[in-house]
Amino acid sequence: MSEKYELFEQFKVALRSSSTESAFLLGKEKEYAVFYVPFEYVNVDARLVLVGITPGPKQQKCSYDVAHRLLSSSAPDSDILREIKRSCAFVGMRDRINDMLDHFGIPRCVGVASASLFWDSGFKHLFPTSIVPNATFKGEKYFNGPFSAVLETPLLRGQFEEAFIPSIRNLSKEALYIGMGPVVDEALRWCASRGILSDRQILGYLPHASGSSGSQFAYFMRKKRLSDLRSSDPVRHRARDLDAAYEKLKLNLESLFPGRVHGD
């Protein structure tokens, strides 16, 4: 992956002037639109790769705000982009992500005492990214899958194949991957089937950590049982998949790190 950061250079004027979102448009196709987010920084030394679908509203706004502030300094682009990623990737959902990572003991498996440190002194061990790395909309809403739509839409597939895949090709073959949700897990399995990474690198997936996910987080974390959920709770219909994801993640971790995994 180039260290020239061509897109960052292209959008510096807009970032410095706090331009409206329309100034960051990368492309449109049918009902889809993609907007630049300054998330190009790739931590090639990462031991854990946390993968989402696309940057959401809080991450997008945060990235513009931090870029605007740091571009007034004399810091090199690589340092600015690293700080943007550290400050803004998965912002707004980090507490839940941290809870899930700590629940399984994942940070200690990669040399970090607790998940909260991934966003501070332990950031050197983490690479947060997305299968569609720039903010992507379908209509007025942020894109939320399925993976088939990424493959079938040239605009989105370009993001996946020309931004996401080149970034992970630079990482260690020992880096471990966790997807945020089944859509990302499917994308990672697609990469493994083509030799871009190996099956053993994919630990599994965590449920999406958004605050709008209802009781999904509490159920996955074993804070609620199926019998605790109301009959109308849509998580009831996903309970089997969530249980399978939980057990698969735990099994994969136990295989790689015997005796060091938490969970029930």
N, C-alpha and C positions, 0 to 999 in steps of 0.2 A: 504494500500500500504506500502510495507516495506520501512523503513528508512535506510536500509543498503546500498541501491543503488548499487546492485550487478553489473550491467552493467558498471556503472561509474568506479567501482573498477577494473573491467576486462579490461577496455580500458585506464586506467590511463597512462600506459607506452606509448601507441600510442599517446595520447594527449600531453604528456610531450615532445615527440620527434618530434612533428609536422609531423606525418606520412602522407603518401598519403591516399586518400580516400579508396583505396582498403583494408587498414588495419582495416577499420571500418565495413566491410561487416558482416551483421547479417544473411543473407540468400538469396537464389535465387530460383525462381520457374518459369519455362518457360521464358517469356520475362520480368519478374519482378525481381527487386533486391532491398533489403532494407539495408540501412547503418545506423549505430548507430549515434545518435545526443544526446548530453548530456542535454536533456530537461526533466529529470525525476522529477524535483521539482514540487510539487503540493501545491498550496496555499489553504489549507483547510478552510480558513476564507473568501475566495473570495465571493463577492456579484455579480460579473459579470464574466461569462465564455465566452471567445471569442474563437470560434472553427474554425480552417481551415481544409484543407484536409491532407496536409503533409508539413513539413518544406521545403522551397524552397532553391535555391542556396545561396542567401545572408544570410539566417538564418543558414544554415549548416556551411558555412565558418566562420561566426561570432562566432558560438558556439565553433568551434575548436580553434579559435584564443583566445577567452576570457578564455577558459579552460586552454590552454597552459600558458597563462600569470598568472592566479590565482593559478595554481598548484605549482608555485614556492613559494607561501605564506604558512603560517601556519594555514590558515582558515579551519574550518571544512567543510566536503563535503557538508552539507546542505546549508551553506552560499555560497559556490562556485556555487552550482547548482542553487540557487536562483538568484545569480547575472548573471549567464549565461542566464537564462530565461528572466530576466528583461532587459538585454542588447540586446538580440538577437531575441526573439520571435516577429514575424511579422516585423522585421527590413526591411527597404526598402519600406514598404507600410504603415507605421504608420501615415504619414501625412493625407493620404486619409481616413484611418480608423478613425482617430481623427475627421476629418471634418464631417464624417457621424454620428458618435456618438454624437457630439456636435449639429449637425443639429436637432436631435430629442430630445435633452436635456437629454440623457441617463445618462451621468456622475452624474448629480445632483440628479437623481432618486436613485442612490446608494451611495450618500454622498461624491461625488468628484466634485470639482468646474469646472474642464474642463478635456477633454479626455487626453490632453498631460500629465496630472499629473498621469495617470494610469501607466506611464512608469518611474515614479520618486517617489515622496512621497506617491502617491496613489496606488502604486503597490500592497499593502496589500489587496486591494479590488478587484483585477483582477487575473483571472487564464487564461492565454493564452495557448491553446493546439491545437491538431489536431486529427482527427479520426484515422489517421495512424501516430502515434507520431514520428517515425523515418523516415528519408529521404528515399522516395520510388520512384523508377524509373520504367518506362515501356519503355524498349529499352534504348535509349539515353536521353529521356526526363523525367522530373519529372512527377509523376503520377497525373492525374487531373480528376479522376472519370471514370465512374459513380459508385455510391454506390453499384450497383449490382456486379461490379467487385471485390469489397472488400469482399462481402459475398461469392462469388463463388471461390475465390482464397485463399487456406489455408494459405499461407504466409501472405497475407494482413489481412485476417480475424483474424489470430492470433494476429497481432498488435492491431486490433480494440478491440478484446475481452479480450486480456491478458494485454494490456497496457492502452488503452484509457478508457475502461469501469471501470476497478478497480480504476482508478484515480478519476473519477467523483462520484463513490460510496462514496468516503470520504468527499464529499462536503456537505454543508448545503442544506436541502430541500427547502430553500428559495432562493438559488442562481439562477440567471437568465442567460439564454443561448442565445447567438446570433451566428448563423452560417455565415460563409463567403461563400455564394453561395448556390444554391439549392441542390447540392450534400450533403453538410453538413447538411442542413435542413432535408433532407430525413433520414440521419443517426440519427439525434436527435429524429425524429419522431419514428424511429424504436426503439430507447431506451425507449421512452415514452410508446410505445405499449407493452413493456415488463416490465413496472413498475420500470425501472432503474431511471427514473425521471418522473415528471408529465408534462402534456401538458401546464399547466399554467406557468411553468418555461421557456418554449421556446418562446421567444419574436418574433422570425422570423429570417429572414436573410438579410444581406447586400450583394450587388454584390461584387465580388472579387476585391480587391483594387490594383491589379498589374497595373503597368504603361503600360502594353501591352494590357489592356482591352479596348483600343480605347475610344469611346465617351460614354461608358456605365456609367462611374462614373458621368460625367456631366449630362447625362439624368436622372439618378436616383436622383441626388441632385437638380433637377429642374433648372439647369443652362442652359439646352437646352430643347427645345420642340421637339416633333416628327417632326414638320414641319421644324425644323432647321437641321435635319439630311439629309445627301445626300441619294439619292435613292439607292445607292450601299452599304450604311452603314449596316453591319450585325446587329447592335443594333436595327434596325427597326423591325427585326423579333423577338426580345426579349422584345420589349417595353411593351407588354401586361403583360408578367410575371414580369417585373420590376415594373410596376405600381401596380400590385397585391401585390408584396412583400412590397412595400412602404406603401400601405394602411393597410396591415395586421400588420406590425410592429407598425405603428402609433396607430391603433385600440387597439392592445394588451397593449401598453404602457398607453393609455388613460384609459383603464379598470383598470390597476393596480395603476396608479398614476394620478388621475383626476386633471386637471388643471395645470399639471407640464410638459406637453409634448409640444415640438416645432413642426416644420414641417410646410408645407404650409397649 
